[in-house]
Amino acid sequence: MRFLRLYARVIGELGQDRRLAAILALANLALAALLFVEPLLFGRVIQMLATGTFVGEAALLGVWIAVIAASIGLNIISSLHAERLAHRNRLRVMQRFYEHVLTLPPAFHGDAQSGGLMKTMLSGADTMFWLWLGFFRDQLAVYLAIVVLLPLTLLLNWRLALVLIALVVLFAVLIGIVVRKTERGQRQAQHWQVHLVGTAQDALANVTVVQSFTRLAEEVGRFRSIVAEVIRHQFPVLNWWALANVMTRAASSLAVIAIVIAGIALNAAGQADVGDIVTFMGLAALLIARLDGAVHFANRLFLEMPGIADFFAVLDRSSTVPDRADAAPLAPGAGAVAFEAVGFAYPGGTPVLAEVSFIARAGSRVALVGATGAGKSTCMALLERFWDPAAGRITIEGRDIRDIPLASLRGAIGVVFQDSMLFNRSIRDNLLIGRPDASAAEIEAACRAAEAHDFILAQPEGYDTMVGERGSALSGGQRQRLAIARALLKDPPILILDEATSALDTATEARVATALGHLMRGRTSFIIAHRLSTVRDADDILVFDRGRIVERGGFAELVARDGYFARLVATQLGLSG
């Protein structure tokens, strides 16, 4: 059953704590044995009272006290170590999930909502924490009692034991029916719950758009409709489990009655004494009470099961651009790049690139221009190996980039995006993303070269000023100059400028252009630009149209050809001819 497989996988996730888990399992086995001893002792006491034979009553009382003391001690040990085990492993699986998600390529993140991923991580880790804690603190002893010790009651009185076993089996069958009836509905409910969080996160991240376009009613309506879907799928599940809870409470009384009726009949036939009947009544009440707790445990686990399944589904996602086993790092300073008949199409889509070939000499400036969707950014995404080409290959210093570890490849490439993509941290922390071990002097030098040092000193706390979410506390030009300083600090031999100035006004663009000049000096630079005036100084201009390079050459050369590029320039600059 999928339910049990998932349950087993969660227990298997304990990894480094398996030795402690084994010790807790032994402690629970001892607790299970002690659970059965108490009804046996009570039955012996009743048998003494019924027959008037009081032999060894002091020893019996001493054993009973020892059993109680041992139970208390084992419960303390199990609870203490189960808590520590659960807390430690909750944080470990969260870290593992977070690290894994950060390594997954755009193919994954393009389909996943960040809010949904956060819910999956938190709810999955929290559920596993609760499951580990409940399993080792309470539930394992019950399972061991049922599986190991319940059959041993056959040695006490096999007739009464069969009645007790039949009741437990009937109880388990009823719970199994409830699980099967509700499994699909709970998966649907969990799907809509993840969608609910993702929708809320999406609207909150774009609250300015919501307010500017007066989308409040529409976004609230969208949220309300998803809430309705959650309720539609969740309530039938809750109804079934409410029925299961009622059956559980009734089962305790029915079990005792069944034992009493069977015991009276067996006692009349001389096949069971009063002590046996009392012992089995105690065992029945004990088992059903523990099974009631097990049902509540299973109920919650079942309700959370789709969330845990989603958690593992993310962990099981493998990268579409894995490192090869024999991958070797790039040599320092490597900068010559070549595209050799590269073709590419996004999964399920039409071709985006076809037969793209060019060479970028080390230290040269190569501009990629063309209409939106022509394939420029896709080329650079392939260079960073967010995807692998469907045809052809890309090399750096003659080496196929698929033979280079991702960390080494991306460590050799610096990127300045159109959106500066700053973290909600201090200016200093954002700069150190490019190079964590940079000194204060190196940070300042990079900021001076990026025309950023002066405005940073004007901030309330200088380099320790928080920039706000996505850099909202800074202007567009300030954010972009910080992004340039970050790239300067990284000091990569290869640089990608992806529309780095297109969102800036003319005056700010002039200051940023100066900083970019410092940044490109001595590096192999790829400039993606719609503003053709910004690529005049490029050594080579590649003109893209529908995924192909249709023209290439210097700025003046391409204008003189009076071809596709010349028409683009004429359109932008208002030139004739």
N, C-alpha and C positions, 0 to 999 in steps of 0.2 A: 504494500500500500504506500502511495506517495507520502502520506502523512507520517508514517513510521520511518520512511527513508530520510525525510527531512529532519525528523526528530533525532535520528541517529547521526546525521551530519553535524547538527549543532553540538552534540556531545563530543563528536570527533574533532571539533574545532579547538578543543582545549590545548592541543599541541604540547607546549612545554610543561603544562600542569597535569600531564597524564599520570605521573607517579602519585601526586597528591590526590587525583581523582580515584586512583586504585585504592589508596588508603581510606578515602571517604566511602568507597564502595564496601570495603571490609567492615567499616564502622556501621554502615547501614545494614549489612547482613547480620551483625551482632544485635542491632536494634530490632530487626525483624524477628530474630529468635526470642528476644526478651518480650516482644509484643505477644508472642504465643505462650510464653511461660506464665504470665499473670493469670489468664483465664484457667490454665491448668491448675495452678495453685489454689485459686478460688474454688474450683470444682472439688479439689481434695478436701478443703475446709468444709464445704457443704456436705460432702460424703461423710466426714467425721461426725458432723452434727446429726445427720440423718440416721447413722448407725449407732451413735453414742460411743464410738470407739475413738479414744483420744490417745493415740500413740505417736510420739515424735512431734507433738504440736509445736514445741519450742524450736526444733530444728526447722520445721516448715515455716514458722514465722521469721526465723533468721534468714532463710533463703529468700523469702518474699522481700524483706528489707534490703537485702543485697541486690536483688533484681531491680528494685526501684532506684537505689543509689547508682547502679551501673547504667540504667536508662538515662538518668539525669546527666551523668558524666558524659556519656556518649553523645547525647543531644547537644550539650554545650560545645564539645569538640567539633561535631559535625556542623553546627550552626556557624561557629566562629570561622572555621576554615572554608566553609562553603561561601560565606560572605566575601572573604578575601579573594577566593578563586574567581567568583563571579565579577567582582569589581575590576580585578586585574585584566581579565580576559575581555570584558566589555570595552575597555580602553584600547586593548590590543587589536581587536577586530575593527574598531572605528579607525584606528591608524592605518591598518591594512587596507580598508576600503578607500580611505581618503588618498593614500599613496597610489593605489591602483587606478582610481578614477583620473588622477592627474596625469597618468602615463597614457591614457587612452586617446586616440587621435580624433581629429574633427569629425570623422565619420560617425563616431559615437556621440560626441557632444552636440552635433547638429540635430540629432533626433531626441536628445534628452533635455528636459527642463531642469535648470539648476535647483529650483525649489523642490521639484520631485526627487532629485538625487539627495538633497539634504534630508527630506523626510524618510527616504529609504534608508539612509545611513543611520539616522538617529533612532527611528522606530525599530529597525532590524537589530541594532546593537542593544537597545533597551530590552527588547523581547528576549534576546539571547541571555542577557544578564538575569532577567527574571526566571528564565527556564533553567539555567545552571543552578541558580540559588534554590529554586523550588525542587529541582530534581535531587540534588545532593542533601538538602536539608529535610525534605519531607517525603518525596515521592518514591525514591529508590527503595526505601525500607518497605513500602507497601508492595511494590512490584516483586521484590524478593520474597516477601511473605506469601504472596499468591503463587508464585512460580515454584519456589523451593519448599516452603514450609507447609503450605496448604495440603499437598499430597501426603505429607507425613501424618496428617490427622487420620489417615486410613489405619494407622497402627493403633490409634486410641479406640476407635469404634468405627469400623468401615461403613456401617449402615448410616449412621448419622453424618459421617464424612461425605458420603455420596450426596446426601441432601444438601449439605453446605456447598459442595463443589458445584452442584447443579444450579444453585441460586447465584453463585458468582458468575458462572458461564452465561446464564440468562441475562444477568445484569450487563455483562460485557457485550453480548449480542445486541441488546437494545441501544447501547451507546454507539456501537458500530453502525447501526441503522441511521441514527441521528447524524453521524459524521458524513455518511454517504449522501444523505438528503440535502446537506447544507454546503458541501464542498464548493460547488460551482458558484453558488450565490455569494459566498464569502470572497472568492477570487474577484468577482465583479465589483463587490463593495470596496475591496482594497484598491482596485484599479481606479475607481472614481475618487477615493480619498487622496491618492497620489496626485490625480489630476486637479483636485481641489486646491492642494497646497501649491502646485505649480502655477495655477491660474492666479492665485493670490500674490505669489512672488513676482510674477510677470507684471501684474498691474502696479504693485508697489514700486518695482524698479523703474516703471515708466509713469510715475504719478504726475509728473509735469505734463505729459501728453494727455493723460486722462482729464486733468483739470482744464488744460488749454482748449481741448476739443469738446468740453462738457460731456464727457463720457461716463460720468458717475453712475447715472441710472442704468446704462447698458452694461457696465462692468459689474455692478451689484446684481443685475438681472442674470448675467452669466454665472456669477458665483452662486446665486440662489438656485439656478437650474441644476448645477452640479450637486449642490446639497440635496436636492430632491432625488437625484439619481442614487446618491449614497443611501438615503433612507429607503428608497424603493428596493434596493438589493439587500440592505442590512436587516430590515425588520423581519422578513421571513426566516432568516437565519436565527435571529434572537428568539423568535417564537418556538422554533424547534428545540433550542437549548433551554428555554424556560420549561418546556415539557420534560426534558431530560432531568432538570433539577427537581421537578415535582416527583418524578419517578424515583429519583435517588432518595428523597426524604421518605417516600412511602416504602421503599425497599427494606429499610432497616426494621420497621415494624413487621412487615410481611415475613422477613427472614426469621425473626424471633418466633413468630406464630408458627411458621412451618417447622422449626426445630422442636418447639413445644409439642405440637401435634404428633410429629414423628417419634419424639422421645417418649411420650405417654404410651403410644402403641408398642414401642420396643420394650419399655419398662414392664408393661403388662405381660409381654411374651418372655420376660427374663433376659432380654438381649441388650439392656442398657440400664445402668443404675442411675440414681439421682445425681451423683457427681458428674457422670458423663453428660447428662442433659444440661446441667448448669454450665459445664465447661464449654459445650458447643453453643449454648445460648450466648455466652460471653464472647466466644470466637466469632459468631455470626454478627453480633452487635459491633464488635471491634472492626471486623473486616468491612462491613457495610459502611460504617462511619468513615473509615479510611478511604473507601472507594468513593464516598461522597466528596471528600477532598480531592481525590484523583480526578473526579468528573469536572469539578470546578477548574482544576489545573488544565485538564484536556480541553475544556470549553475555551478558556482564554488562549491556550496554545493554538487551537483550531482557528479562532478569530484572527490571530496574529500570523498564522501560517503563510498567507499570501505575501505579507510584508517581508518575512524571512526569506521566502522564495525569491522575491524581487532582489533582496540583498545579495543572495548567492548568485542570482542571474548576472548581476553587475560584476561580481568577483570572477565569474566564469568567462566574462567577455575577454577575448584575447585581442592584442593589438593587430591591426592590419598591416603594420610595418615593423615586424619584429627584427631584433638584431640577429645577425647570423652568428653561428658558433665560432667561426674563425675570423670575425670582424676585427680589424686592427685600427688603432687611432690614426688620425691625420697627423702629418708632420707639422710642427709649428710654422706658421706663416704661409701655409699653402693657400693660393688664391686664384689659380687659373681654373676656369669653369667651362665645361663644354656640354651642350645638348646635342645628342646624336639621334636624329630621326625619332624624336619623342612623340608618342601619341598617348592620349588619355581620355577616359570618359568616366564620369561619376557613376556609381552603382545604379543600374536601371535607367541610366540617362543616355542621351545621344553623345557622340564624340565632342569633346571640348577642344582638344589639341590634335593636330595631325602633322606628322613629318616636320616637327620643329627642330631645326638644327642651327646652332651658332656657337661661336667660341668667344669667350670673354677673357682677354689676356689679364694676367696678374697686374693689379693696380689700375686697370682701365675703368672707364665709366660707360656703362651700357644703359640706354634708355629704352623702355618698353612703352609704346604708345598705341592707341587705337580706341575704338568705341567701347563702351561698357559691354562686358560679356565676350570680348574678343579673345580672352585667354591669357592676359598679362599676369593677373594675380595667381592664376592656376599654375603658371610656369614657376613662379617663386614658391608657391606651396609645395610643388614637387621638389624644388631645390632643397627646401627645409625638410623634406621627406615626411610631410603630413599624409601624403599618399605616395604610392609607387606608380611609375609609368606603366601603362598597358602595353606599350611598345617602345623600343629603343632604350636608351640609357642616358644618365646624367653622370658626368665625371668631374672630379676635382683633382687637379694634377694627374690626370690620367686614370684615377681610381674610381670605379663605379661606387656611387654613394651608398648603394646597398651593402657594400663590403666594409662600410665604416660604421662604428657604433653610433647610435643616435646622439648620445651625450657629447661625443667628440665632434660629430657633424654640426650639431646646433650650437656647440660652444664656439665654433669657428665662424658663425654667422650672426651678425647684429641686425636688428630690425627696428626701424622707426615707422610706426603705423600712422595712418590718418588720425585715428583716435589714439591718444597717447597711452591709454590703458594703465592708469596709475592705481595703486592699491590704497586703501584707506589707512595709511600709515604715515609716518613722518617723511619729510623730503629726503632725509638721510637714508632711511630704510628703503625708499623707492630707488634711490641711486645705487645702493649696495646690491640690489637684485642683479645688476649687471656684473658685479664683482664683489662678493662678500668680504674679501680680505683687504679691500682697498683702504689706504690710510687717509687721514683727514686732509693731508696735503694733496694727495692724488684726487680726492673728491673735489676739492676746491679748484684744482687745475682743470679738471674736466668741465666744471661749471663755468669757469671763466671762458674756456674755449667755446662753450655752447651759449655764451651771452646770457648766462643765468645767474651768475654769482651775485650781481648787484640786487636783483629783485628778491633773491633768497634772503639776503641780509636785511631787506626792508620788511620781511615778514615778522610777525609778533615774536616768534621764538627761533628765528633764523632757520638753520638746517633741521631743527627739531620740531618745526611747525607741522601739524597734521594737515594733510591735503584734502581730507574729506573723501566721500565715496566717489570713485572714478575721478578724483582730482577736482571735485566741484568747488573747492575753496580758491582755486586759481583760475586765471583767464586762459583762453585757448592757446595763446602764444606762450604763456608761462608753462603750461603743461607740455607743450611741444618741445620747448627748450630743455625741460627736464628729461624728456624722452631722449633727446639728442645727447645730453650729458650722460645719461645711463648707458647709451651705446658707446660713447667715447670711453667711458670707464671700463667697459667690457673689453675694448680694444680688439675687435675681431678682424681677421684679414678679409672677410667678405661682408658686404653691407647691402641691405635691402631697404630702400626708401619707398614705402607704399603710400603714395599720395600724401607725402609728409607735410605739404604746405597747402593743400587744396581747400582746407576749411578755414584758412586765415585771411584776414584783410590784407590789403596791399602793403601798408606800412609795417605790420607785424611780419608779413612774409619776407620782407627785405632783411629784417633782423635775423629771422630764422635761417634764411638762405646763407647768411654769413656763417652762422654756426654749422650749417650743413657742409659748407666748404671746408671748414676745419675737419669735420668728421670724415669726409670722403678722401682726404689727402692720403695717398699711399695705399688705399684699399681698393679691392675689386668691388665696384659699386653698381648696383642695379637700381635704376630710377623708374618707378611706375608713375606716370603723370598724365593727367588730362590737360593741364595747362602747358601747352607746347612751348611757351616762352621759357619755361624752367629747364628745358633740355637742350638749349643752344650749345652748351659747352660739352655735351656728351661726345665721347670718342666714336660711339657707334649708336645709331638709332634703329631699333627693330620695330617695324610697323606691323601690327597684328590686325587681321580681319578674319572673323569666323574660324578662329583656331589655327590659322596659318600665318607665317611671316610672308607678307606680300611685298615688302620693300625693306631695304636696309642701306645705311650709309650715314654721312654727316648731315647736319642741319641744312647747310647751304646747298649741298649736293642734292638732297631730297627735294628741296623747294624748287631747285632748277629743273628737276625732272618733270615738274608739273603733273605729278601723279596723285595717288591717294593721299599721301602725306601733305602735299602742297594744298590739296583741297581742304584738308583738316585745318591747316594753318590759316588759309584764307577765311574759312568759316569763323575761326576764333578771333583773328586779328583784324578782320574786315578788309583784307587785301583783295585786290582784283586779280584776275588771271589765275 
